[in-house]
Amino acid sequence: MRGRNKPWADAFILEHANYLLENKNYKFDKPTYLEIGIGKGDFIIQSCKYYQDVFHIGIEVNKSIFALALKKIVEVDNLDNIALLNIDATNILDYIPLNSIDKIFLNFSDPWPKKRHAKRRLVSSRYLKIFKQILKSSGQIVLKTDNKNLMEYAKECFDEENFICVDYFDDYQTVEGDFVSEYETRFRSLNQPIYRIIVKFEKEVKHESN
Ligand SMILES: C[S@@+](CC[C@H](N)C(=O)[O-])C[C@H]1O[C@@H](n2cnc3c(N)ncnc32)[C@H](O)[C@@H]1O
């Protein structure tokens, strides 16, 4: 998603800095969902409204797009189960504790089709190794995409990193408790099939020796 430079972004983010995770003093003491690449925020806003007992964290690297999402979030009354990070997902460990996330959502992540850019895909092993650390045991990654090649690549990487498939759809129809992002709206209007996979990661329980 290209975000045209928004000259007002810096001032707007500063004005609403109370929405930033670093200012929330959140203790990770609730079920916590993380969306990476929130775009303009449609998915995470709907999820916050539906899952009111779940805390949501949204990450978006592009500052202009981040500011647009923040603007939409600020306009929703009483949305207090959300915090945002304007960072690249590679830096997640600087902000999110180990073993703290129940679900990670990747909605229509950039496919980076060229092989030499594979490491930039959010489903590449480079990212999955980081995501595993912040997930709780049995924590899940939920990936939706219109891109078959990205889905095939994701499945290979999930296998390589020992994620277990919980559910897979190659012509996914939205179910209660799932939400449609801006990209999904666009692809559905073009009648493109949507792929969805849910995987989980089991962590070993360490027993203390006497
Ligand atoms: C194709 S758009 C999809 C946006 C939204 N999820 C949707 O479904 O409509 C991908 C978004 O992910 C963001 N993104 C890409 N790589 C990222 C990264 N490494 N860390 C954080 N955000 C990233 C992009 O800036 C872009 O806004």
The ligand as an SDF file (V2000), in Angstrom:
LIG
                    3D

 27 29  0  0  0  0  0  0  0  0999 V2000
   -0.8840   -4.5200    1.3380 C   0  0  0  0  0  0  0  0  0  0  0  0
   -1.1030   -3.5090    2.7120 S   0  0  0  0  0  0  0  0  0  0  0  0
   -2.4800   -4.2490    3.5710 C   0  0  0  0  0  0  0  0  0  0  0  0
   -3.0830   -3.3320    4.5730 C   0  0  0  0  0  0  0  0  0  0  0  0
   -4.2270   -3.9390    5.4280 C   0  0  0  0  0  0  0  0  0  0  0  0
   -3.7260   -4.9940    6.2780 N   0  0  0  0  0  0  0  0  0  0  0  0
   -5.3540   -4.4460    4.5780 C   0  0  0  0  0  0  0  0  0  0  0  0
   -5.5500   -5.6740    4.5290 O   0  0  0  0  0  0  0  0  0  0  0  0
   -6.0510   -3.6430    3.9820 O   0  0  0  0  0  0  0  0  0  0  0  0
    0.2740   -4.0120    3.7570 C   0  0  0  0  0  0  0  0  0  0  0  0
    0.5640   -3.0310    4.8810 C   0  0  0  0  0  0  0  0  0  0  0  0
    1.5890   -3.5840    5.7060 O   0  0  0  0  0  0  0  0  0  0  0  0
    2.5500   -2.5830    6.0190 C   0  0  0  0  0  0  0  0  0  0  0  0
    3.8270   -3.2690    6.2560 N   0  0  0  0  0  0  0  0  0  0  0  0
    4.5640   -3.9130    5.3250 C   0  0  0  0  0  0  0  0  0  0  0  0
    5.6710   -4.4270    5.8730 N   0  0  0  0  0  0  0  0  0  0  0  0
    5.6450   -4.0960    7.1920 C   0  0  0  0  0  0  0  0  0  0  0  0
    6.5300   -4.3260    8.2770 C   0  0  0  0  0  0  0  0  0  0  0  0
    7.6570   -4.9930    8.0960 N   0  0  0  0  0  0  0  0  0  0  0  0
    6.1920   -3.8650    9.4980 N   0  0  0  0  0  0  0  0  0  0  0  0
    5.0400   -3.1630    9.6740 C   0  0  0  0  0  0  0  0  0  0  0  0
    4.1690   -2.9010    8.6820 N   0  0  0  0  0  0  0  0  0  0  0  0
    4.4590   -3.3640    7.4480 C   0  0  0  0  0  0  0  0  0  0  0  0
    2.5440   -1.6780    4.7940 C   0  0  0  0  0  0  0  0  0  0  0  0
    3.0340   -0.3870    5.0510 O   0  0  0  0  0  0  0  0  0  0  0  0
    1.0820   -1.6840    4.3940 C   0  0  0  0  0  0  0  0  0  0  0  0
    0.3470   -0.6570    5.0300 O   0  0  0  0  0  0  0  0  0  0  0  0
  1  2  1  0
  2  3  1  0
  2 10  1  0
  3  4  1  0
  4  5  1  0
  5  6  1  0
  5  7  1  0
  7  8  2  0
  7  9  1  0
 10 11  1  0
 11 12  1  0
 11 26  1  0
 12 13  1  0
 13 14  1  0
 13 24  1  0
 14 15  1  0
 14 23  1  0
 15 16  2  0
 16 17  1  0
 17 18  1  0
 17 23  2  0
 18 19  1  0
 18 20  2  0
 20 21  1  0
 21 22  2  0
 22 23  1  0
 24 25  1  0
 24 26  1  0
 26 27  1  0
M  CHG  2   2   1   9  -1
M  END
$$$$
